[in-house]
Amino acid sequence: MDRAYAHLRSFPIEPISVAPQTIPPENEASSGVRAFKFKDPDGHDLELIWFLPDKGKDKWRQNSHSLFLGIDHSAIAVSHTEQSLHFYCDLLGMQIDSRSLKWRATQTRLDNLLGAKVRITALQPVEDGVGIELLDYILPGKGRPIPSDWKSCDIASVQIELVANDIELLVDKLRLNQIPIVDSSFSNKQGYLIKDPDGHTILLIAE
């Protein structure tokens, strides 16, 4: 983390965190993990993360001379954890990997939000892949909702792609649960664009 942080600081980045933060022992799920948040040139939030030997995926502990190893997960802010769990787990088939509550001074410094308190639920696909982390902010309260007129070409727009092993069966299941299909015009019906309960864009693609 120290080397990665020093490397980032050699560029004109916009930091979010005041410095790399170490998750305290009382947070059992993430104790000892180090993290630092910053913005990319278009203003998207990014996070450097370093895991202890007993935390994170095995692939992050393989011998490597590379400083940056890959993408562990995509984090999204949600308004209601249980509502989002119904969508991502019950409908899309992801699995809960861990739950934690982060707050106090460490989270305040990490998010640069006074009194930040966030309920975090880490999700993993059934097979190996990039996870999704649900961030349900208790304090300082819910943020702004996603504007309904955002287009996929807008810089602010973010899209998560999920691979389905039986996409037609999954889409039928979504329709039965009144999940609208935003766009199904992809070639050979191999892709469907949907929205989660908070308006985050999800692209389902066939395996």
PENOR-V470363 format. One line per field, one symbol per residue. burial: b if it has 24 or more other C-alpha atoms within 12 Angstrom, else e. Layout:
# PENOR-V470363
burial->???
This chain:
# PENOR-V470363
burial->beebbeebeeeeeebbbebbbbbeeeeebbbbbbbbbbeeeeeebbbbbbbeeeebeeeeeeeeeeeeeeebbbbbbbbbbeebbebbbebbbbbbbeebbbbeebbbbbbbbeebbbbbbbbbbeeeebbbbbbbbeeeeeeeeeeeeeeeeeeeebbbbbbbeebeebbeebeeeebebbeeeeeeebbbbbbbbbbbbbbbbee
